[in-house]
Amino acid sequence: MSRDSQEASSEPLSDTQRLALLEKDRRLDRIILLVVVALLAIVLASWLTWGFMSLFGEEEQAPSRSQVEALQKQLVTLETQVASQALQVAQLEALARNKPGPAASNGDNRESLQQVARMLIAQEQSFQHSLTALKNGMRDLAGMIVGSRSWLDDYNEALDKSLAESQARVEQLQQWATDKDSATATPSP
């Protein structure tokens, strides 16, 4: 340093030397400034973090003795309620197993069977109408497509078989509905 002061006092510095000295001083100032800014940023970030944590963080409080006792009492009452309801369910199940179903008179039973038979007959007839419409639509489609006779014959055979089975079921249901012993008879599939 004494050498620098001697040079500074003995001969004047050139412009480049003065610039070099100033830049050297500026570098040191910049480094110190950057360190101070970094420290301030860290302090500010920690304050903000602490502030947000205190705003949004909930402190967990240990339950008091009275709260624990209240919860234990509530648990005991709930357990007794569950036990009484389980007993009631068991009693209801026992009653349901032992209680016979409502006894229907022979006339009521016959009327119910006839109603069921009529509904099943209506369903079968609806099924037959659907199959007939399907057959007609396939015949029309086969008339529009060249070379479709082979698959039309195959599908017609399958549909005719289903129609015949449905008609047989309708006949069985009609017999079942008009049979005098239908109270004890069941329709065959």
Rosetta blueprint (number, residue, H / E / L):
1 M L
2 S H
3 R H
4 D H
5 S H
6 Q H
7 E H
8 A H
9 S H
10 S H
11 E L
12 P L
13 L L
14 S L
15 D H
16 T H
17 Q H
18 R H
19 L H
20 A H
21 L H
22 L H
23 E H
24 K H
25 D H
26 R H
27 R H
28 L H
29 D H
30 R H
31 I H
32 I H
33 L H
34 L H
35 V H
36 V H
37 V H
38 A H
39 L H
40 L H
41 A H
42 I H
43 V H
44 L H
45 A H
46 S H
47 W H
48 L H
49 T H
50 W H
51 G H
52 F H
53 M H
54 S H
55 L H
56 F H
57 G L
58 E L
59 E L
60 E L
61 Q L
62 A L
63 P L
64 S L
65 R H
66 S H
67 Q H
68 V H
69 E H
70 A H
71 L H
72 Q H
73 K H
74 Q H
75 L H
76 V H
77 T H
78 L H
79 E H
80 T H
81 Q H
82 V H
83 A H
84 S H
85 Q H
86 A H
87 L H
88 Q H
89 V H
90 A H
91 Q H
92 L H
93 E H
94 A H
95 L H
96 A H
97 R H
98 N H
99 K L
100 P L
101 G L
102 P L
103 A L
104 A L
105 S L
106 N H
107 G H
108 D H
109 N H
110 R H
111 E H
112 S H
113 L H
114 Q H
115 Q H
116 V H
117 A H
118 R H
119 M H
120 L H
121 I H
122 A H
123 Q H
124 E H
125 Q H
126 S H
127 F H
128 Q H
129 H H
130 S H
131 L H
132 T H
133 A H
134 L H
135 K H
136 N H
137 G H
138 M H
139 R H
140 D H
141 L H
142 A H
143 G H
144 M H
145 I L
146 V L
147 G L
148 S L
149 R H
150 S H
151 W H
152 L H
153 D H
154 D H
155 Y H
156 N H
157 E H
158 A H
159 L H
160 D H
161 K H
162 S H
163 L H
164 A H
165 E H
166 S H
167 Q H
168 A H
169 R H
170 V H
171 E H
172 Q H
173 L H
174 Q H
175 Q H
176 W H
177 A H
178 T H
179 D L
180 K L
181 D L
182 S L
183 A L
184 T L
185 A L
186 T L
187 P L
188 S L
189 P L
